[in-house]
C-alpha cells in the first residue's frame, strides 16, 4: 500500500518498495495459489513503476518549462526600443517599476495594443489601481492563511492537552499507574488462559493403555463405555488414557481404547483396539492432532467399494471380488510441497477366508499446519504391499 502511494509522487522509489514487498511475500507465502495472488500483481506493478519513472520526469520537466515561459503578449524587441528612445514611455515605465515585472508587461501589452500616447495616463492609472487591488487581495489571502494556520495549531494544542489530561487521569499518581498496569496484565493473563483452556490437549503416548492379557480380555467383553472405563480404572490406566478412550469411543461409536502411539510431526497416528461384542473386526488406526482432531480411516474403508477406480478394476475382473475390511498401515512421508501423507492399504478378495486378489492403496493428505486437504485412491496393487502394519486384532 505504501509503495503504491509513493509511486504517484516518485515512481522509482515506489517501484523499489513494491519490488521489496513482492520479494518478501514470495519468501513468506511461496508461489502457491495464495502466493501467486499477491506476488505477481505487486511485482508487475513494480515493473510498470520503473518504466513510468523516465516518462514522469520528462512530463514534469515539460510542465515546469511551460509554466516558467511567459506568454508572448507583445513584441518585446519593439517595446525595449520604445522604452529606450521614448522619454514619455520610459518615465511611465520607471514609475511602474516598483510594482513588478508583471505590471510592466501589462503596461507594454496595453500600450502596444493602442499605440497612442494620449492613453498613457489612463493606462498608468488603471495599472496602478489593479496592482493595488491585487496587493490587497494577496494580503487578505495571507491573513486568512495565517489565521487558518493558527487555528490548526490551536486544534493540535487542544488535542495534546486532552491527551495529556487523559494520561494524567490514568497515570497521574503511583496508585493509578499500579492499578492500570495491574489491570492490563490481568486482562492479558485472562485472555491467554482462556486460549489455552479451550485448546484441546494434544494426543501423546500417555493416552495409550497397554492392558495385560487378563485386563484386555475383560475390556474386550465390555458392551459400552461405562464398562470400559471401569475396567481401565481398575487396571490402573492413566487419566489421559481414559479421557482419550472416551473421545475415541465417541468417534468410533463402539468402546475403544488406544493401543499404540506413532509420533510423526504435525499429524500423528494411534492404533486402537475395541470390544469384541460390538466391534466386528477389532481395531484400526486414527490420525490425531491435526484438523479435524481425529480422522477415522475406517470410516473411509466402506466407501472404497464405490470408488470409480475400484469399480473399474472389479468390472475388468468379471466382478468376481468384493472389498473386505482387512486393511493396514503402509507408510507416512512428506511430499515435495510439504504435504504430509499417510498411506493405507485395503485387501480385495473373493471371500473373507480367501487369499487377497489385490490391494487398494489410499491416502490422507495434510498441509504443513496439519489440516486435512484430501483423501484419494493412489493405486490398485496385485497384493498387499510389503511392510504392511496390521491394526490390533487383525
N, C-alpha and C positions, 0 to 999 in steps of 0.2 A: 504494500500500500504506500509506504514512504517513497519507494523507488518510483512508483507511478506519479506521485505528486511532484517529486523533484524533477522528473522528466519534462514537465511543462515549462519550467524556467531554465533548466540546464540539462539538455538531453544526454550529454556524455556522462555526467555524474549520476543521473537517474539510471542510465544503462548499466553502469558499474554496480549500483545497488541491486538492480533486477537480476543481473548475472550472478551475483553472490547469493541472492535468495534462491535462484534456481539450483545452484550447486548444493546449498545446504539442504533444500528439500529433497534433492536426489539422494543425498547421503542419509537423510532420516527416513525417507519413505521408499527408496528404491524406484524401480521403473515398472511396478505392478499397475493395477487398474487405478488405484488412488494416486500413486506417484505420477503416472503419466498425465492424469487430470490436472495436476498442479505444475509439474516441472516444465513440460513442453510449452504451454501458453506463456509462462513467465519468461522462459528462455527466448522464445520468438519475439516477445515484446522488447527484451533487452537488445536483440539484434536490430530491430527496427529503430530503437532509440539511438544506437550508434550510427546508423546510416542517416538518420534525420539530423544529427548534430551539425554537419557542414552546411546543409541547406538552411537550417535555422539561423546560423551565424551570417550567412550571405544575405538572407532576407532582412535580418536585423540591421546589418550594415547599410543596405539599400534604404531602409526606412529612416535611419539616422541621417544619412546624407541628404535624403529628400527633405527631412524636417529642418536641416540646417541651411539649405539653399533658399534665399529669399525669392519670392515670386517676381518675375520680370514685369513690374508695373510701369516702367518708363525707360527711356534711353539714358542710361547712366553717363555715357560719354558726353552727350549733349548737355546734360544737366551740370556736369562738372565744369564744362566750358562757360555756361551762364554764370555760375557762382563765382568763377574766376574773373570774368571780364565785365559783369554787370553789377554795378555798385548797389543798386536798389535790392536786387535779389540776394546779393551777398549780405546786406545788412539784415534782411529778414531771416536769412538762414543762420546768421550769428546769434540773433535774439532767440531763435528756436533751438539752438544747440543744447542748452541745458535740459530740454525736455527729453532728449534721447534720439537715437538714430531712427526709431520707428516713426516719430513725428516729422523728422527731416525728410524721410522718404515720402510721407503723406503730403508734405508741402511740395516736394518735387513732382509727385504724380498729379496733384491738383493743378499746379501752375502750368505744367506742360500740356494738360488737357485743355485749359482755357487759352494759354499763350497770350495773355493780355495783362499788362502791369496794373491797370486800373483795379483789378481784382485782388491785388496783393494785400491791402488792408483787411478785406473780408476773409481771405484765406488764412491770414495770420490770426485774426480774432477767433475764427471757428476752430482752428487747430489748438490754440491756447485753451479755449473752453473745453474741447474734447479731451485734451490732456489732463486738465484739472479734474474733469468728471471721472476719467479713468483712474486718476490717482486716488480720488475719494473712494471709488468703488474698491480699489485694491486695499485701501486702509480698512474699509468696513469688513472685507473678507478676512484680512489679517486679524482684526479684533475678534471676529466671530470664531476663527480657527483657534486663537489663543484661549478664548472663553471655553470652547469645546475641550481643548487640551486640559485646562484647569478642572473642568467638570469630570473628565475621565480620571485625572489624578486623584481628585477628591473621592470618586467612587471606589478606586482601588484602596485608598486610605481607609475608607469606611469598612471595606471587606477585611482588610488586615486587622482593623480594630475589633471587628466582630469575631474573627478567628482567634485573636489573642484573648478576647474575653471568654470565649468558649474553652480555650486551652487553660486559662486561669481557673475557670469553674471546674474543669476536670482534674487539672494537675496542680492547682494553686498551692495546696498545702501538702505536707507529708502524708497526712491521713488519706486525703483524696487520691494522691498518687498510689499509695499502698492498696486502697480499695479498688481503684480502676485496674491496676496491674493484676491484682489477685482475681478480679472478675474475669479479665481476658484469659488468664491462664486456666481458670476453672471451666470457662466455656470451651476452650480448646481441648482440655482433657476430656470433657463430656463427649465432644464430637468424635475424638479419636477412640474413646472407649466404646461408643455406640457402633462405630465402624467395625471394630474388631469383635464386638459382642455378636453382631449379626452376620459375621463372616463364618461360614461353616468350616469346622476344623478339617484339615487335610487327612485323608486316609493314609495311615502308615502301618509299619509292620506290627505295631502294638494292637491293631484291630484284628489280628489273626488269632483264632482259637484252635490250637492243635490238640484235640482230645485224644485220650488213650483209647485203646480198643474197647474197653468196657463203657466208657463215657460216650464214645462215638456210637456204640450200639444203642445206648439209651436215647441219645439225641436223635438217632435215625428213626426211632419209633414215635416221635412227637408229632401230633396232628396239627398243632398250632404254635404260635409264637410264645404264648404263655408257658407252655410246657418246655419249649426250647430254652427260654430264658432261665427257667427254674433249673434245668439240667446244667446250663453253663455256669450259673452262680454256684451250684452245688459242687461243680468240678473246678472251681477257682478260676474262672475266666475273668479277664480284666474288664473294667467298666467300658473302656473303648471298644473292646471286642463285643460286649453285649449291645452297646449303642449302635455299632455298625451292623450287627445281626438284625436289629430291629429295622434299620434303614434298608438293608438288603432284602429282608422279608417283604417290606412294603413294595419294593421294586419288582421282585420276582413273583409275589403272590403266594409263596409257599415258605414254610420255616427253613431259613437259610443262614449259614454262617461262613465266615472267611476261613479258608483252609491254608492258603499260601498268598504271599505278597511279592510282587515283582516291581522293583523300582526302575523307572526308565528316564523320567525327565518331567516335562510339563504334564504329561498324562502317564499314569501308572496302571498296573493291572493286578486284579485279585482273582485267584481261583477259589471257587466256593463249592460247598457241599450242601446237600439238603436232605430232609427227612424222607424216608422211603415210602411211607403210606400215601403221601400226597405229591411226591416228586418222582415222575415216571422214570427218568433216566439219570438220576443222581445229579452231579454238579455241572458247573460250566465256568465261564470266565466273564468278568465285568471289567470295563475300563473306567477308572476313577480319577478324581482330582482335576478333571477338565470341565468343559461346559458343553452339554449337561454334566452334572456332578457324577452321575452313574449312567454308563452306556451299556445296555444289556445286549451282548451279541446273540444270545439265544432268542431274543425277540425277532432277530432278523433271519434266523435259520428257516423258520417255517415259510418265509416269503421267497426263499431261493427257488423253490419248485416252480413259482410263477414267473421267474426271471426270463426274459425273451431268449437270452443266450442259452440258458439251461433247457428251455423248451425246444430250441432248435437242435441241441445235442440229443435230447431224448427222442425227437422225431427221426433224426438220422440213424438212431439205433433201434428203430422199429418199436419205440415206446415200450421197451422191454423192462425198463428200470424205474425205480422211484427214489426220491430223495429221502435218505434216512436222517436221523438226528444225531448220529455219531460224528463228532467233529473234534478238532483240536487246534491248538495254537501253533502257528508256523514260525513267525519271526516279527521283530519290531526294528524299524530303521528309519532314517531321515532321508527325504528326497533332497535334490539339489536346491530347491527353493525354500528349504527349512521345514517343509511339511513332515509331521511325524505320522508314520503309517504302521498300523497293526494288521497283520495278515493272518487269517484263519482258513482252515480247510474243512469242508464237509464231504463225507463219502457218499457215493451213489452205488447202490447195489440192488439186486433183484429181490432180495428178502433180507430181513434183519439178521439172519444167521449166515447169509451168503458172503463170500469174499467180495470186497469192493470192486466195482467195474470202473469207477473213475472217482475223481475228487474235484470239487469246486473250490477254487481259491477266491475268497472275498476279503475286502479291505475296508478299514475305517481310517479316514484321514483327518488329522487335526492340524490347525495352524500353529504358529510359534507361541501364541498365548494360550493354547490348549482348547480352542473352540472347535467342535466337530464341524467339518466343512463338506464331507462327502462320504457316502457308502457305495461301494461298487463291486461288481464281479470282475476279477482280474483274469482268470484263466480256468480252463477245464483240463485237468491232468489225467493221464491214464491210470493213476493210482494215488494213494496217499503220499504226500511229499516226505522226504527223509527228515528226521529230527522232529517229527510231529509230537507235540506235548499234549497228552490227553488230560482232560479235567478229572477231578476226583470222581471215582465211581465208574468211570468208563473202561 
